[in-house]
Amino acid sequence: MLVAVPCSEDDCVVLLDAERGTEQGRIAVGAHPVHLTTVDGRTFVATMGERAVSVVVDGRVQRVETGVLGPSHFARTDGEVLVPCTGGDALAVIDVERLELRRRIGVGAEPHDVAVRDGLAFVGSRADGTVTVVDHSNGTVHATHEFGPDARIQGVDAAGEGVYAVDQRNARLHRLTADGVESSWDVGANPYDAVVDDSRVLVAGRDDGTVTEVPRAAREESGPSEARTHEVGGAPADVVLADGSAWVLDRKRPRLVALDSDRSGERPTVDLQFPTFAAAVDPRDDTRLYVSHYDDDAVSAVDVAAGRVTWTTETAARPFEPEVI
């Protein structure tokens, strides 16, 4: 198994041996790679500085032209990869088998993230604060939902009960369906993503050291019986689910901290060499995390069950979100 790490400032993907952390190679993929997804043995790379998506197939790079700048995140559907293009105000639909652009659909300005629910794509816009609901199979727009003139929709994630959209500027979490917004809650300052587990939705407040927890069954505006604020300190960058727990990544402090206390009332922690930015769970063993140290040009493997770091390896500049392939 390999850990693939897009390194955004060196325009490459670094391949690391998952067991030992030794570097197995670097693949030049184009300007500013940030996210990866692997479908049918093909690794798609979002290169935000390009008008194309790079696809690594058997060690070789193929380009799928999007025609507009700024591929960012990915969502997968049957036979397709969906990618918002931030510089072109469009959602690109890519054929996985043919590695070609099927269609490009206009959405809100500066789209950043996308989620799929019930055969529809929900695309969040950072510039105009909307979520555009798209039927990506035929290229039509089902609806556009607005959240106010100052909204900035950063993260979008799908769950059975609805789609969760994070308004970064107003520190709000919204749940919506194709037909409209159902509920909204206040969350911590400068939120980025929503993380959904079996029973709750978790949103890290990067600027106030909190993680907000909202039950998935919640229906109304936030209140004491619904939203719960966890004070974790530091600069929580994100939350990752591993070994049956939610672990908080910290952009300033070199440690992982569990969101929930153990039987002794303490939160388990794992000390690291550097602060963390993003993480991926090993699909073979969910006690193992691979975390990127964006500001320190390194990646670590962490055994959260044992509470220790397995290895730490230097990488190219600015490692973003890793993926196990």
Buried (B, 14 or more C-beta within 10 A) or exposed (E): EBBBBBBBBBBBBBBBBBEEBEBEEBBEBBEBBBBBBBBEEBBBBBBBBBBBBBBBEEEEBEBBEBEBBBBBBBBBBEEBBBBBBBBBBBBBBBBBEEBEBBBBBEBBEBBBBBBBBEEBBBBBBBBBBBBBBBBBBEBEBEBBBEBEEEBBBBBBBBBEBBBBBBBBBBBBBBBBBBEEBBBBBBBBEBBBBBBBBEEBBBBBBBEBBBBBBBEBEBEEEBEEEBBEBBEBEBBBBBBBBBBEBBBBBBBBBBBBBBBEEEEEEEBBBBEBEBBBBBBBBBEEEBBBBBBBBBBBBBBBBBBBBEEEBBBBBEBBEBBBBBBBB
